Amino acid sequence: MKGILLKFVVIGLSLFVADWLLQSIHFADWKSIIIAAIVFGLINAFFKPILVILTLPITFLTLGLFLLVINIVLYWLTAEIVTGFEIDGWAGVIAGAVVTWVVSFILNKLIKK
């Protein structure tokens, strides 16, 4: 339970950093960041493994770069579901997904140490 809660906190912090760094990412308030973190975590837990398996040949041919496309689509889906989470255009979706991934990666590495 503690590990799951920590994952949601990491996702929430990474979404906050994306909002802070990028002008194309907008959250209405803290509540929408928390809801977006929960939704994004659940989408990643349930849909990402299925998408990774279904797109394994494409992922193999692109040497893993297609995983970024999957992350971008899941990030966009989260913004579509959560009220108060707005993204301006596909460039914002791509930048937001990359920033969120990088910050989550760094925070997860720091937590494991």
TIGU-179085 format. One record per residue (C-alpha): residue number from 1; x, y, z; residue in three letters. Coordinates in steps of 0.05 Angstrom, whole numbers, plus 5000, padded with zeros to 4 digits. Example, Ala and Ser with C-alpha at 12.3 -4.5 7.8 and 13.67 -1.06 7.14 Angstrom:
   kedren      X      Y      Z   tinu
        1   5246   4910   5156    ALA
        2   5273   4979   5143    SER
//
This chain:
   kedren      X      Y      Z   tinu
        1   5000   5000   5000    MET
        2   5057   5047   5017    LYS
        3   5090   5034   4950    GLY
        4   5026   5050   4911    ILE
        5   5016   5115   4949    LEU
        6   5088   5134   4935    LEU
        7   5078   5121   4861    LYS
        8   5018   5168   4860    PHE
        9   5058   5221   4897    VAL
       10   5115   5215   4846    VAL
       11   5065   5221   4788    ILE
       12   5032   5281   4821    GLY
       13   5099   5316   4831    LEU
       14   5119   5302   4759    SER
       15   5052   5330   4734    LEU
       16   5063   5392   4777    PHE
       17   5133   5402   4748    VAL
       18   5105   5395   4677    ALA
       19   5052   5448   4694    ASP
       20   5106   5493   4724    TRP
       21   5155   5486   4666    LEU
       22   5109   5485   4606    LEU
       23   5060   5539   4586    GLN
       24   5018   5489   4547    SER
       25   4999   5448   4609    ILE
       26   4946   5477   4655    HIS
       27   4916   5451   4719    PHE
       28   4857   5486   4751    ALA
       29   4880   5472   4823    ASP
       30   4914   5422   4868    TRP
       31   4853   5377   4868    LYS
       32   4858   5367   4793    SER
       33   4932   5350   4799    ILE
       34   4916   5297   4851    ILE
       35   4859   5268   4809    ILE
       36   4903   5269   4747    ALA
       37   4958   5232   4785    ALA
       38   4910   5178   4807    ILE
       39   4879   5171   4737    VAL
       40   4947   5171   4702    PHE
       41   4973   5119   4751    GLY
       42   4912   5074   4741    LEU
       43   4915   5082   4665    ILE
       44   4988   5063   4666    ASN
       45   4975   5004   4711    ALA
       46   4918   4975   4670    PHE
       47   4925   4997   4598    PHE
       48   4999   5006   4587    LYS
       49   5017   4932   4594    PRO
       50   4963   4913   4544    ILE
       51   4986   4965   4495    LEU
       52   5059   4945   4503    VAL
       53   5043   4873   4487    ILE
       54   4998   4891   4428    LEU
       55   5051   4937   4398    THR
       56   5111   4893   4413    LEU
       57   5131   4884   4339    PRO
       58   5130   4959   4326    ILE
       59   5167   4972   4391    THR
       60   5219   4921   4371    PHE
       61   5228   4952   4302    LEU
       62   5235   5022   4331    THR
       63   5284   4998   4384    LEU
       64   5236   5017   4439    GLY
       65   5220   5087   4415    LEU
       66   5147   5068   4405    PHE
       67   5140   5065   4480    LEU
       68   5144   5140   4479    LEU
       69   5084   5142   4433    VAL
       70   5046   5098   4482    ILE
       71   5063   5145   4539    ASN
       72   5041   5205   4498    ILE
       73   4974   5173   4482    VAL
       74   4962   5154   4555    LEU
       75   4981   5225   4577    TYR
       76   4931   5254   4527    TRP
       77   4878   5205   4550    LEU
       78   4888   5228   4622    THR
       79   4879   5300   4602    ALA
       80   4815   5281   4565    GLU
       81   4787   5245   4626    ILE
       82   4806   5294   4682    VAL
       83   4767   5359   4688    THR
       84   4814   5416   4703    GLY
       85   4873   5386   4665    PHE
       86   4882   5423   4599    GLU
       87   4935   5415   4546    ILE
       88   4944   5463   4488    ASP
       89   4957   5422   4425    GLY
       90   4996   5360   4409    TRP
       91   5063   5395   4420    ALA
       92   5040   5406   4492    GLY
       93   5020   5334   4499    VAL
       94   5087   5310   4474    ILE
       95   5127   5359   4517    ALA
       96   5084   5344   4578    GLY
       97   5092   5269   4570    ALA
       98   5167   5275   4563    VAL
       99   5175   5322   4622    VAL
      100   5130   5278   4665    THR
      101   5169   5216   4645    TRP
      102   5237   5248   4659    VAL
      103   5216   5276   4727    VAL
      104   5184   5210   4747    SER
      105   5246   5172   4726    PHE
      106   5291   5218   4767    ILE
      107   5246   5216   4829    LEU
      108   5240   5140   4825    ASN
      109   5316   5134   4822    LYS
      110   5324   5180   4882    LEU
      111   5273   5142   4922    ILE
      112   5306   5075   4909    LYS
      113   5373   5101   4936    LYS
//
